[in-house]
Amino acid sequence: FRSDTTYYYIALSDEVGLNRKSFHSLDQRFTLYAFPWTFSLGGWLGKQTFAARNGGFTVYNLSEEHTSGYSGDIRFVFNETTKTAITFRVTQESFTDFGTGAEAGSTMFQVLYGFSF
């Protein structure tokens, strides 16, 4: 079992029409390892804009202020030697569009397949 807490601080060099230059958020994730399965649930609260997540792999560079989100993963390892695995992920986010002021949400479904060589 593993629990990860991450604090995010985003500082913009210039005020770009958002009426602020700094944003704060807190992410909490719980992961249960039961080889060959891994189960993970997480969520976050705060304010993010121009965020970089997933170790920098996902960059949000749109004029949106993200306010909360949650996700869940299920991973199955087919081969321990090559770490061949498949992951199913569902993510829900809430955000405000700066151009229209409209509040919206997005749901993302991902299937990831990976291996080591």
MARROLO-86168 format. One record per atom (N, C-alpha, C, O): residue in three letters; x negated, y, z negated. Coordinates in pm, 1 decimal. Each point is the difference from the previous one (the first is absolute). Example, Ala and Ser with C-alpha at 12.3 -4.5 7.8 and 13.67 -1.06 7.14 Angstrom:
# MARROLO-86168
<rest->ALA&x->-1319.0&y->-569.0&z->-780.0>
<rest->ALA&x->89.0&y->119.0&z->0.0>
<rest->ALA&x->-90.0&y->120.0&z->0.0>
<rest->ALA&x->-103.6&y->-1.9&z->-66.5>
<rest->SER&x->138.6&y->106.9&z->138.5>
<rest->SER&x->-82.0&y->119.0&z->-6.0>
<rest->SER&x->77.0&y->109.0&z->-73.0>
<rest->SER&x->-50.9&y->110.8&z->-16.9>
This chain:
# MARROLO-86168
<rest->PHE&x->-84.0&y->-118.3&z->0.0>
<rest->PHE&x->84.0&y->118.3&z->0.0>
<rest->PHE&x->-88.2&y->124.1&z->0.0>
<rest->PHE&x->-103.9&y->3.6&z->-66.0>
<rest->ARG&x->145.8&y->97.2&z->139.8>
<rest->ARG&x->-77.2&y->123.1&z->7.6>
<rest->ARG&x->94.4&y->119.6&z->4.6>
<rest->ARG&x->105.4&y->-4.4&z->63.4>
<rest->SER&x->-145.0&y->110.1&z->-131.1>
<rest->SER&x->74.8&y->125.8&z->0.5>
<rest->SER&x->-95.7&y->112.0&z->40.4>
<rest->SER&x->-107.7&y->14.1&z->-57.9>
<rest->ASP&x->147.4&y->65.5&z->157.5>
<rest->ASP&x->-82.4&y->111.3&z->46.7>
<rest->ASP&x->79.1&y->129.8&z->-9.2>
<rest->ASP&x->114.3&y->7.5&z->45.1>
<rest->THR&x->-175.6&y->93.6&z->-103.5>
<rest->THR&x->58.7&y->134.2&z->-6.0>
<rest->THR&x->-95.6&y->94.8&z->70.6>
<rest->THR&x->-119.7&y->1.7&z->-28.8>
<rest->THR&x->173.7&y->77.8&z->122.3>
<rest->THR&x->-82.0&y->93.6&z->76.4>
<rest->THR&x->61.4&y->138.5&z->-5.7>
<rest->THR&x->119.3&y->17.6&z->24.4>
<rest->TYR&x->-201.9&y->79.8&z->-56.7>
<rest->TYR&x->42.3&y->139.9&z->1.2>
<rest->TYR&x->-53.6&y->64.4&z->127.5>
<rest->TYR&x->-117.5&y->-15.6&z->33.0>
<rest->TYR&x->203.6&y->87.8&z->38.6>
<rest->TYR&x->-40.5&y->68.8&z->122.1>
<rest->TYR&x->7.7&y->150.3&z->-19.9>
<rest->TYR&x->99.2&y->52.3&z->-50.7>
<rest->TYR&x->-204.4&y->16.0&z->91.1>
<rest->TYR&x->-2.4&y->145.4&z->1.8>
<rest->TYR&x->-38.4&y->42.7&z->141.2>
<rest->TYR&x->-107.5&y->-35.5&z->48.5>
<rest->ILE&x->193.2&y->110.1&z->16.4>
<rest->ILE&x->-25.7&y->47.0&z->135.8>
<rest->ILE&x->-12.1&y->151.5&z->-6.3>
<rest->ILE&x->92.8&y->68.4&z->-43.3>
<rest->ALA&x->-206.4&y->-16.2&z->86.2>
<rest->ALA&x->-24.1&y->145.0&z->0.9>
<rest->ALA&x->-18.3&y->45.2&z->144.5>
<rest->ALA&x->-89.0&y->-48.2&z->70.0>
<rest->LEU&x->172.9&y->140.3&z->-26.4>
<rest->LEU&x->-11.7&y->55.1&z->134.2>
<rest->LEU&x->-94.1&y->119.7&z->-3.3>
<rest->LEU&x->1.1&y->76.9&z->-96.1>
<rest->SER&x->-80.9&y->-60.7&z->198.3>
<rest->SER&x->-94.0&y->112.5&z->4.3>
<rest->SER&x->72.2&y->131.8&z->27.6>
<rest->SER&x->-45.5&y->106.3&z->-42.2>
<rest->ASP&x->157.4&y->-113.8&z->112.6>
<rest->ASP&x->78.1&y->119.2&z->32.1>
<rest->ASP&x->146.5&y->-24.9&z->-29.1>
<rest->ASP&x->46.8&y->-113.8&z->5.2>
<rest->GLU&x->24.7&y->219.1&z->-35.6>
<rest->GLU&x->145.1&y->-8.6&z->-16.0>
<rest->GLU&x->57.3&y->-2.1&z->141.9>
<rest->GLU&x->-18.5&y->95.0&z->76.0>
<rest->VAL&x->87.6&y->-203.0&z->-40.8>
<rest->VAL&x->46.4&y->-19.1&z->137.7>
<rest->VAL&x->152.7&y->4.4&z->10.2>
<rest->VAL&x->59.7&y->-74.0&z->78.2>
<rest->GLY&x->2.5&y->160.8&z->-157.3>
<rest->GLY&x->144.7&y->13.8&z->4.9>
<rest->GLY&x->74.8&y->-90.6&z->-95.8>
<rest->GLY&x->121.7&y->-15.4&z->11.1>
<rest->LEU&x->-192.8&y->-44.4&z->-104.4>
<rest->LEU&x->62.4&y->-92.3&z->-95.1>
<rest->LEU&x->23.1&y->65.8&z->-135.6>
<rest->LEU&x->53.6&y->-63.1&z->-91.2>
<rest->ASN&x->-93.3&y->188.5&z->77.4>
<rest->ASN&x->12.1&y->75.9&z->-124.7>
<rest->ASN&x->-81.1&y->-58.5&z->-115.0>
<rest->ASN&x->25.1&y->32.1&z->-116.2>
<rest->ARG&x->-122.0&y->-117.6&z->147.8>
<rest->ARG&x->-91.1&y->-54.0&z->-100.9>
<rest->ARG&x->-119.3&y->-62.6&z->69.9>
<rest->ARG&x->5.5&y->-32.4&z->118.6>
<rest->LYS&x->-112.6&y->15.9&z->-193.3>
<rest->LYS&x->-121.9&y->-56.6&z->57.0>
<rest->LYS&x->-45.0&y->-128.4&z->-69.2>
<rest->LYS&x->-98.8&y->-60.8&z->41.3>
<rest->SER&x->170.1&y->18.5&z->-146.6>
<rest->SER&x->-39.8&y->-123.4&z->-68.2>
<rest->SER&x->122.7&y->-86.3&z->-28.9>
<rest->SER&x->109.7&y->50.0&z->-24.8>
<rest->PHE&x->-132.4&y->-181.5&z->28.9>
<rest->PHE&x->107.1&y->-97.9&z->-17.3>
<rest->PHE&x->-50.3&y->-113.1&z->-88.5>
<rest->PHE&x->-116.4&y->-39.0&z->8.7>
<rest->HIS&x->203.8&y->-13.8&z->-93.8>
<rest->HIS&x->-35.9&y->-104.7&z->-95.8>
<rest->HIS&x->101.0&y->-114.6&z->10.7>
<rest->HIS&x->118.6&y->22.9&z->23.7>
<rest->SER&x->-166.5&y->-145.4&z->-41.3>
<rest->SER&x->90.1&y->-115.0&z->-5.2>
<rest->SER&x->-67.3&y->-114.0&z->-76.0>
<rest->SER&x->-121.7&y->-1.7&z->-18.3>
<rest->LEU&x->203.9&y->-93.2&z->-25.3>
<rest->LEU&x->-46.0&y->-114.3&z->-78.2>
<rest->LEU&x->57.5&y->-126.8&z->61.3>
<rest->LEU&x->120.4&y->-9.3&z->23.8>
<rest->ASP&x->-206.8&y->-88.3&z->1.7>
<rest->ASP&x->37.6&y->-126.7&z->63.6>
<rest->ASP&x->-22.9&y->-112.7&z->-99.6>
<rest->ASP&x->-103.1&y->-3.7&z->-67.1>
<rest->GLN&x->199.6&y->-89.2&z->56.8>
<rest->GLN&x->-13.5&y->-116.7&z->-87.5>
<rest->GLN&x->28.7&y->-125.0&z->81.7>
<rest->GLN&x->99.6&y->-5.9&z->72.0>
<rest->ARG&x->-187.8&y->-95.3&z->-83.2>
<rest->ARG&x->18.5&y->-124.9&z->74.0>
<rest->ARG&x->-27.9&y->-117.6&z->-91.9>
<rest->ARG&x->-96.7&y->0.8&z->-76.2>
<rest->PHE&x->183.2&y->-103.3&z->83.9>
<rest->PHE&x->-16.8&y->-124.3&z->-74.5>
<rest->PHE&x->-15.5&y->-113.8&z->100.1>
<rest->PHE&x->76.5&y->-10.5&z->95.9>
<rest->THR&x->-177.0&y->-75.5&z->-119.1>
<rest->THR&x->-27.9&y->-109.7&z->92.3>
<rest->THR&x->-13.8&y->-129.8&z->-78.8>
<rest->THR&x->-69.8&y->-5.9&z->-101.2>
<rest->LEU&x->137.4&y->-97.2&z->149.5>
<rest->LEU&x->-6.6&y->-133.0&z->-60.1>
<rest->LEU&x->-64.9&y->-94.6&z->100.3>
<rest->LEU&x->46.4&y->-13.0&z->113.3>
<rest->TYR&x->-155.1&y->-53.7&z->-156.2>
<rest->TYR&x->-72.5&y->-93.9&z->84.2>
<rest->TYR&x->37.3&y->-142.0&z->-42.0>
<rest->TYR&x->-20.7&y->-38.6&z->-115.0>
<rest->ALA&x->75.5&y->-38.7&z->207.9>
<rest->ALA&x->33.5&y->-140.6&z->-23.0>
<rest->ALA&x->-38.4&y->-74.9&z->127.8>
<rest->ALA&x->85.2&y->-35.1&z->81.7>
<rest->PHE&x->-218.0&y->11.3&z->-66.6>
<rest->PHE&x->-52.9&y->-51.4&z->125.9>
<rest->PHE&x->82.3&y->-117.3&z->50.8>
<rest->PHE&x->30.4&y->-91.1&z->-76.9>
<rest->PRO&x->5.8&y->91.0&z->203.2>
<rest->PRO&x->-40.2&y->85.9&z->110.8>
<rest->PRO&x->88.6&y->124.8&z->18.9>
<rest->PRO&x->-10.3&y->68.6&z->101.7>
<rest->TRP&x->96.1&y->-40.1&z->-198.6>
<rest->TRP&x->91.4&y->114.6&z->10.7>
<rest->TRP&x->-51.4&y->119.7&z->-79.8>
<rest->TRP&x->-68.8&y->-15.8&z->-100.9>
<rest->THR&x->103.5&y->136.0&z->148.4>
<rest->THR&x->-22.8&y->123.8&z->-74.1>
<rest->THR&x->127.2&y->83.5&z->12.5>
<rest->THR&x->52.1&y->19.5&z->109.8>
<rest->PHE&x->-3.0&y->29.2&z->-222.9>
<rest->PHE&x->121.0&y->82.8&z->-3.1>
<rest->PHE&x->-36.9&y->136.1&z->-58.8>
<rest->PHE&x->-71.1&y->7.8&z->-100.2>
<rest->SER&x->119.2&y->98.2&z->162.6>
<rest->SER&x->-37.2&y->133.3&z->-45.0>
<rest->SER&x->119.9&y->94.2&z->9.4>
<rest->SER&x->72.3&y->0.8&z->99.6>
<rest->LEU&x->-52.3&y->78.8&z->-205.3>
<rest->LEU&x->104.1&y->103.6&z->-2.9>
<rest->LEU&x->-63.3&y->129.6&z->-46.6>
<rest->LEU&x->-86.1&y->-0.7&z->-88.0>
<rest->GLY&x->128.1&y->111.8&z->146.4>
<rest->GLY&x->-56.3&y->127.2&z->-41.3>
<rest->GLY&x->91.8&y->115.8&z->32.8>
<rest->GLY&x->96.8&y->-13.6&z->74.9>
<rest->GLY&x->-129.2&y->126.7&z->-132.1>
<rest->GLY&x->75.0&y->120.7&z->26.7>
<rest->GLY&x->-80.6&y->121.6&z->-39.6>
<rest->GLY&x->-100.6&y->-10.4&z->-70.2>
<rest->TRP&x->145.9&y->126.6&z->116.2>
<rest->TRP&x->-69.5&y->122.9&z->-35.4>
<rest->TRP&x->98.1&y->115.4&z->-8.4>
<rest->TRP&x->106.7&y->-1.4&z->61.5>
<rest->LEU&x->-145.8&y->101.5&z->-139.4>
<rest->LEU&x->77.9&y->122.9&z->-18.9>
<rest->LEU&x->-95.7&y->118.2&z->8.1>
<rest->LEU&x->-119.4&y->-13.0&z->-26.8>
<rest->GLY&x->172.7&y->126.2&z->63.5>
<rest->GLY&x->-80.7&y->121.4&z->6.9>
<rest->GLY&x->24.5&y->73.0&z->128.9>
<rest->GLY&x->109.5&y->-6.5&z->55.9>
<rest->LYS&x->-210.4&y->75.9&z->-7.9>
<rest->LYS&x->9.3&y->71.9&z->126.3>
<rest->LYS&x->-127.4&y->-24.3&z->78.7>
<rest->LYS&x->-110.7&y->16.6&z->-51.2>
<rest->GLN&x->128.3&y->-56.6&z->178.0>
<rest->GLN&x->-114.2&y->-23.0&z->88.3>
<rest->GLN&x->29.2&y->65.2&z->134.6>
<rest->GLN&x->112.5&y->-4.6&z->49.7>
<rest->THR&x->-213.7&y->64.4&z->7.3>
<rest->THR&x->5.1&y->45.7&z->138.4>
<rest->THR&x->-138.6&y->-16.7&z->58.4>
<rest->THR&x->-99.5&y->16.4&z->-70.7>
<rest->PHE&x->91.7&y->-48.4&z->197.0>
<rest->PHE&x->-127.4&y->-29.4&z->66.2>
<rest->PHE&x->-78.3&y->-105.7&z->-77.8>
<rest->PHE&x->-121.1&y->12.7&z->-18.2>
<rest->ALA&x->190.0&y->-115.8&z->-27.0>
<rest->ALA&x->-61.8&y->-104.3&z->-82.6>
<rest->ALA&x->-74.0&y->-102.5&z->85.9>
<rest->ALA&x->33.8&y->-22.0&z->116.3>
<rest->ALA&x->-134.7&y->-39.5&z->-175.8>
<rest->ALA&x->-70.5&y->-114.1&z->58.9>
<rest->ALA&x->19.7&y->-116.1&z->-95.9>
<rest->ALA&x->-41.4&y->6.8&z->-115.7>
<rest->ARG&x->105.1&y->-114.2&z->163.8>
<rest->ARG&x->28.4&y->-115.6&z->-86.8>
<rest->ARG&x->-58.2&y->-127.1&z->59.3>
<rest->ARG&x->-59.5&y->1.2&z->107.7>
<rest->ASN&x->77.7&y->-109.6&z->-179.3>
<rest->ASN&x->-50.6&y->-131.0&z->42.2>
<rest->ASN&x->-150.1&y->5.9&z->28.1>
<rest->ASN&x->-47.1&y->-48.0&z->103.1>
<rest->GLY&x->-26.2&y->106.9&z->-195.3>
<rest->GLY&x->-144.2&y->11.3&z->15.0>
<rest->GLY&x->-42.0&y->89.4&z->115.7>
<rest->GLY&x->-108.6&y->-16.5&z->55.6>
<rest->GLY&x->195.0&y->111.5&z->-19.0>
<rest->GLY&x->-28.6&y->90.9&z->110.5>
<rest->GLY&x->50.4&y->-49.7&z->134.0>
<rest->GLY&x->-14.1&y->69.3&z->100.7>
<rest->PHE&x->72.9&y->-188.8&z->-97.5>
<rest->PHE&x->47.3&y->-58.7&z->125.1>
<rest->PHE&x->125.2&y->71.1&z->52.1>
<rest->PHE&x->17.5&y->13.8&z->121.0>
<rest->THR&x->69.3&y->31.1&z->-211.9>
<rest->THR&x->123.3&y->68.6&z->38.6>
<rest->THR&x->-11.8&y->147.0&z->-37.0>
<rest->THR&x->-21.3&y->33.7&z->-116.5>
<rest->VAL&x->35.0&y->53.8&z->215.7>
<rest->VAL&x->-8.9&y->143.6&z->-22.7>
<rest->VAL&x->133.0&y->64.3&z->37.2>
<rest->VAL&x->51.6&y->-20.3&z->110.0>
<rest->TYR&x->3.4&y->98.1&z->-203.4>
<rest->TYR&x->125.1&y->71.6&z->23.0>
<rest->TYR&x->-36.0&y->145.4&z->28.3>
<rest->TYR&x->-27.0&y->76.3&z->-92.7>
<rest->ASN&x->26.6&y->-37.4&z->220.2>
<rest->ASN&x->-40.5&y->136.0&z->34.6>
<rest->ASN&x->115.1&y->79.1&z->62.5>
<rest->ASN&x->-21.8&y->85.0&z->86.5>
<rest->LEU&x->142.5&y->-113.2&z->-130.3>
<rest->LEU&x->117.1&y->72.8&z->47.3>
<rest->LEU&x->42.7&y->101.8&z->-104.6>
<rest->LEU&x->-42.3&y->-7.2&z->-115.4>
<rest->SER&x->125.8&y->101.6&z->155.8>
<rest->SER&x->45.9&y->103.2&z->-93.9>
<rest->SER&x->114.9&y->-54.9&z->-85.4>
<rest->SER&x->115.6&y->39.9&z->14.5>
<rest->GLU&x->-151.1&y->-131.6&z->-102.9>
<rest->GLU&x->96.2&y->-64.2&z->-89.4>
<rest->GLU&x->-56.7&y->0.1&z->-141.4>
<rest->GLU&x->-121.0&y->-9.0&z->-20.4>
<rest->GLU&x->210.7&y->19.3&z->-75.9>
<rest->GLU&x->-39.4&y->-14.6&z->-139.9>
<rest->GLU&x->62.5&y->-129.7&z->-50.6>
<rest->GLU&x->121.5&y->-8.9&z->-17.9>
<rest->HIS&x->-205.6&y->-90.5&z->-4.6>
<rest->HIS&x->47.1&y->-129.6&z->-49.8>
<rest->HIS&x->16.5&y->9.0&z->-151.4>
<rest->HIS&x->-87.3&y->52.0&z->-69.5>
<rest->THR&x->199.6&y->-102.9&z->18.9>
<rest->THR&x->33.0&y->17.8&z->-141.3>
<rest->THR&x->7.1&y->-129.4&z->-79.2>
<rest->THR&x->-11.9&y->3.6&z->-122.5>
<rest->SER&x->30.8&y->-117.5&z->187.6>
<rest->SER&x->2.4&y->-127.5&z->-72.5>
<rest->SER&x->0.8&y->-114.7&z->100.2>
<rest->SER&x->27.8&y->18.7&z->118.4>
<rest->GLY&x->-58.5&y->-135.7&z->-168.1>
<rest->GLY&x->3.2&y->-117.5&z->85.1>
<rest->GLY&x->-21.5&y->-126.2&z->-80.5>
<rest->GLY&x->-46.0&y->4.2&z->-114.1>
<rest->TYR&x->79.7&y->-116.0&z->174.9>
<rest->TYR&x->-24.4&y->-129.7&z->-62.1>
<rest->TYR&x->-23.9&y->-102.0&z->110.1>
<rest->TYR&x->38.6&y->20.1&z->115.2>
<rest->SER&x->-103.6&y->-130.8&z->-153.1>
<rest->SER&x->-30.5&y->-102.9&z->98.1>
<rest->SER&x->-13.5&y->-135.6&z->-66.4>
<rest->SER&x->-16.0&y->-10.3&z->-121.6>
<rest->GLY&x->22.8&y->-93.0&z->203.2>
<rest->GLY&x->-19.4&y->-136.5&z->-44.9>
<rest->GLY&x->-70.9&y->-80.9&z->106.5>
<rest->GLY&x->24.9&y->17.7&z->119.2>
<rest->ASP&x->-113.9&y->-107.0&z->-162.2>
<rest->ASP&x->-76.7&y->-85.3&z->91.5>
<rest->ASP&x->12.0&y->-145.1&z->-43.0>
<rest->ASP&x->8.0&y->-31.4&z->-118.8>
<rest->ILE&x->-7.0&y->-55.6&z->217.4>
<rest->ILE&x->-17.2&y->-143.6&z->-22.6>
<rest->ILE&x->-108.7&y->-45.3&z->95.6>
<rest->ILE&x->9.1&y->22.8&z->120.7>
<rest->ARG&x->-112.7&y->-87.4&z->-174.9>
<rest->ARG&x->-113.8&y->-44.5&z->81.7>
<rest->ARG&x->-19.3&y->-149.4&z->-19.2>
<rest->ARG&x->10.2&y->-51.1&z->-111.5>
<rest->PHE&x->-38.2&y->-18.3&z->220.8>
<rest->PHE&x->-28.7&y->-143.3&z->-4.4>
<rest->PHE&x->-132.9&y->-25.7&z->70.0>
<rest->PHE&x->-19.7&y->42.3&z->113.9>
<rest->VAL&x->-72.8&y->-112.5&z->-182.9>
<rest->VAL&x->-131.0&y->-33.3&z->56.1>
<rest->VAL&x->7.1&y->-141.4&z->56.8>
<rest->VAL&x->26.4&y->-96.1&z->-72.3>
<rest->PHE&x->-50.4&y->84.9&z->203.2>
<rest->PHE&x->3.6&y->-129.6&z->67.9>
<rest->PHE&x->-129.3&y->-78.6&z->-20.0>
<rest->PHE&x->3.4&y->-122.0&z->-15.9>
<rest->ASN&x->-117.3&y->191.2&z->16.7>
<rest->ASN&x->-130.1&y->-64.1&z->-7.1>
<rest->ASN&x->-89.2&y->82.8&z->-91.7>
<rest->ASN&x->-30.7&y->115.4&z->29.9>
<rest->GLU&x->-10.7&y->-174.5&z->-141.1>
<rest->GLU&x->-79.5&y->73.6&z->-98.6>
<rest->GLU&x->-140.3&y->32.7&z->51.5>
<rest->GLU&x->-55.9&y->103.4&z->-36.6>
<rest->THR&x->-1.1&y->-188.6&z->119.6>
<rest->THR&x->-135.6&y->22.1&z->50.5>
<rest->THR&x->-6.9&y->122.2&z->91.2>
<rest->THR&x->-87.0&y->85.4&z->-16.9>
<rest->THR&x->177.8&y->-76.9&z->112.6>
<rest->THR&x->-0.9&y->112.8&z->94.3>
<rest->THR&x->91.4&y->113.6&z->-46.3>
<rest->THR&x->10.7&y->102.7&z->66.9>
<rest->LYS&x->54.2&y->-121.2&z->-180.0>
<rest->LYS&x->92.5&y->100.6&z->-54.6>
<rest->LYS&x->111.9&y->34.1&z->99.7>
<rest->LYS&x->49.6&y->112.7&z->1.4>
<rest->THR&x->-10.6&y->-209.3&z->81.0>
<rest->THR&x->109.3&y->19.8&z->94.3>
<rest->THR&x->129.0&y->14.5&z->-78.6>
<rest->THR&x->35.7&y->-87.0&z->-79.3>
<rest->ALA&x->34.6&y->198.8&z->102.1>
<rest->ALA&x->118.9&y->28.4&z->-80.5>
<rest->ALA&x->101.6&y->81.1&z->79.2>
<rest->ALA&x->-33.4&y->65.8&z->98.5>
<rest->ILE&x->157.3&y->-72.2&z->-143.7>
<rest->ILE&x->106.1&y->82.6&z->55.2>
<rest->ILE&x->65.4&y->76.2&z->-115.8>
<rest->ILE&x->20.5&y->-55.4&z->-108.0>
<rest->THR&x->11.3&y->181.1&z->131.5>
<rest->THR&x->61.5&y->85.0&z->-101.5>
<rest->THR&x->126.7&y->62.3&z->56.7>
<rest->THR&x->1.5&y->48.9&z->113.0>
<rest->PHE&x->104.0&y->-51.3&z->-192.1>
<rest->PHE&x->125.8&y->66.9&z->33.5>
<rest->PHE&x->16.5&y->116.0&z->-97.0>
<rest->PHE&x->-8.7&y->-19.7&z->-121.2>
<rest->ARG&x->32.3&y->139.9&z->172.0>
<rest->ARG&x->6.5&y->119.7&z->-84.6>
<rest->ARG&x->123.5&y->83.1&z->36.7>
<rest->ARG&x->33.3&y->16.4&z->117.4>
<rest->VAL&x->33.2&y->35.3&z->-220.7>
<rest->VAL&x->111.7&y->94.0&z->17.6>
<rest->VAL&x->-33.4&y->124.4&z->-81.5>
<rest->VAL&x->-37.8&y->-9.7&z->-116.8>
<rest->THR&x->52.2&y->128.4&z->179.8>
<rest->THR&x->-29.9&y->126.6&z->-65.5>
<rest->THR&x->115.0&y->97.4&z->21.1>
<rest->THR&x->51.8&y->12.2&z->111.0>
<rest->GLN&x->-12.2&y->56.3&z->-216.1>
<rest->GLN&x->104.2&y->103.4&z->6.1>
<rest->GLN&x->-59.6&y->130.7&z->-50.8>
<rest->GLN&x->-62.8&y->1.7&z->-105.9>
<rest->GLU&x->81.4&y->108.7&z->179.9>
<rest->GLU&x->-52.8&y->132.0&z->-38.6>
<rest->GLU&x->109.9&y->104.7&z->9.2>
<rest->GLU&x->88.3&y->-8.3&z->85.4>
<rest->SER&x->-94.6&y->106.4&z->-173.9>
<rest->SER&x->87.3&y->116.7&z->6.1>
<rest->SER&x->-85.8&y->122.5&z->27.3>
<rest->SER&x->-108.6&y->14.4&z->-56.2>
<rest->PHE&x->158.0&y->74.6&z->143.5>
<rest->PHE&x->-77.8&y->118.4&z->33.7>
<rest->PHE&x->90.8&y->113.1&z->44.9>
<rest->PHE&x->117.3&y->-20.7&z->31.2>
<rest->THR&x->-174.3&y->141.4&z->-28.4>
<rest->THR&x->68.2&y->119.5&z->47.9>
<rest->THR&x->-76.0&y->52.2&z->120.9>
<rest->THR&x->-122.1&y->15.3&z->-5.0>
<rest->ASP&x->193.3&y->12.0&z->113.2>
<rest->ASP&x->-60.3&y->57.2&z->119.6>
<rest->ASP&x->-9.2&y->150.6&z->-17.4>
<rest->ASP&x->100.7&y->65.1&z->-27.5>
<rest->PHE&x->-221.1&y->-8.0&z->43.2>
<rest->PHE&x->-17.9&y->143.5&z->-21.7>
<rest->PHE&x->65.9&y->84.4&z->107.8>
<rest->PHE&x->44.7&y->111.3&z->-27.5>
<rest->GLY&x->-38.2&y->-162.3&z->149.0>
<rest->GLY&x->59.3&y->76.7&z->109.2>
<rest->GLY&x->148.9&y->23.7&z->-17.1>
<rest->GLY&x->49.4&y->109.4&z->27.0>
<rest->THR&x->22.5&y->-212.3&z->-72.0>
<rest->THR&x->145.6&y->9.9&z->-13.0>
<rest->THR&x->47.2&y->8.9&z->-144.3>
<rest->THR&x->112.5&y->43.2&z->-25.3>
<rest->GLY&x->-196.2&y->-83.2&z->-69.6>
<rest->GLY&x->39.9&y->-4.4&z->-140.2>
<rest->GLY&x->85.2&y->-121.7&z->-32.4>
<rest->GLY&x->48.0&y->-14.3&z->-112.5>
<rest->ALA&x->-29.2&y->-73.3&z->210.6>
<rest->ALA&x->83.6&y->-118.6&z->-19.5>
<rest->ALA&x->-73.6&y->-105.3&z->-81.7>
<rest->ALA&x->-120.0&y->-21.6&z->17.4>
<rest->GLU&x->193.4&y->-43.2&z->-106.3>
<rest->GLU&x->-54.7&y->-112.7&z->-75.0>
<rest->GLU&x->30.6&y->-126.7&z->77.2>
<rest->GLU&x->108.7&y->-15.6&z->55.5>
<rest->ALA&x->-205.5&y->-74.7&z->-52.5>
<rest->ALA&x->15.4&y->-122.4&z->77.5>
<rest->ALA&x->-72.2&y->-113.4&z->-69.7>
<rest->ALA&x->-71.9&y->20.3&z->-97.8>
<rest->GLY&x->92.3&y->-138.3&z->149.5>
<rest->GLY&x->-69.0&y->-118.1&z->-49.4>
<rest->GLY&x->-43.5&y->-84.7&z->116.9>
<rest->GLY&x->56.8&y->8.7&z->108.9>
<rest->SER&x->-156.7&y->-89.9&z->-131.2>
<rest->SER&x->-45.4&y->-91.3&z->104.5>
<rest->SER&x->-22.4&y->-137.2&z->-61.7>
<rest->SER&x->-44.5&y->-12.2&z->-114.1>
<rest->THR&x->75.6&y->-88.6&z->190.3>
<rest->THR&x->-24.6&y->-137.6&z->-40.9>
<rest->THR&x->-90.1&y->-63.0&z->104.4>
<rest->THR&x->27.9&y->6.8&z->119.7>
<rest->MET&x->-136.4&y->-68.3&z->-165.6>
<rest->MET&x->-95.7&y->-60.9&z->91.2>
<rest->MET&x->-13.1&y->-148.6&z->-33.8>
<rest->MET&x->-14.7&y->-37.4&z->-116.3>
<rest->PHE&x->20.2&y->-45.7&z->219.4>
<rest->PHE&x->-22.0&y->-143.4&z->-13.6>
<rest->PHE&x->-128.4&y->-33.8&z->75.0>
<rest->PHE&x->-15.8&y->36.5&z->116.5>
<rest->GLN&x->-76.0&y->-106.4&z->-183.4>
<rest->GLN&x->-127.6&y->-35.8&z->61.9>
<rest->GLN&x->-25.6&y->-148.5&z->-15.3>
<rest->GLN&x->33.9&y->-60.4&z->-101.8>
<rest->VAL&x->-94.4&y->2.3&z->204.3>
<rest->VAL&x->-52.3&y->-135.8&z->-5.1>
<rest->VAL&x->-146.7&y->11.2&z->38.3>
<rest->VAL&x->-32.5&y->47.4&z->108.8>
<rest->LEU&x->-56.6&y->-91.0&z->-198.1>
<rest->LEU&x->-143.5&y->9.3&z->23.7>
<rest->LEU&x->-60.4&y->-139.5&z->0.3>
<rest->LEU&x->32.4&y->-82.5&z->-85.5>
<rest->TYR&x->-119.1&y->56.4&z->180.4>
<rest->TYR&x->-71.0&y->-127.2&z->8.4>
<rest->TYR&x->-149.8&y->30.7&z->-1.7>
<rest->TYR&x->-46.6&y->86.2&z->74.5>
<rest->GLY&x->-27.7&y->-155.3&z->-157.9>
<rest->GLY&x->-142.8&y->28.6&z->-9.2>
<rest->GLY&x->-82.7&y->-124.7&z->-25.6>
<rest->GLY&x->49.9&y->-102.4&z->-46.7>
<rest->PHE&x->-179.9&y->114.7&z->79.2>
<rest->PHE&x->-94.8&y->-106.8&z->-28.0>
<rest->PHE&x->-140.2&y->58.6&z->-8.6>
<rest->PHE&x->-26.8&y->109.4&z->49.8>
<rest->SER&x->-61.5&y->-184.2&z->-113.7>
<rest->SER&x->-140.0&y->39.1&z->-10.8>
<rest->SER&x->-83.4&y->-88.4&z->90.7>
<rest->SER&x->34.0&y->-116.0&z->23.4>
<rest->PHE&x->-143.3&y->171.1&z->27.5>
<rest->PHE&x->-90.7&y->-82.1&z->82.0>
<rest->PHE&x->-143.2&y->42.6&z->-24.3>
<rest->PHE&x->-92.0&y->-56.4&z->59.2>
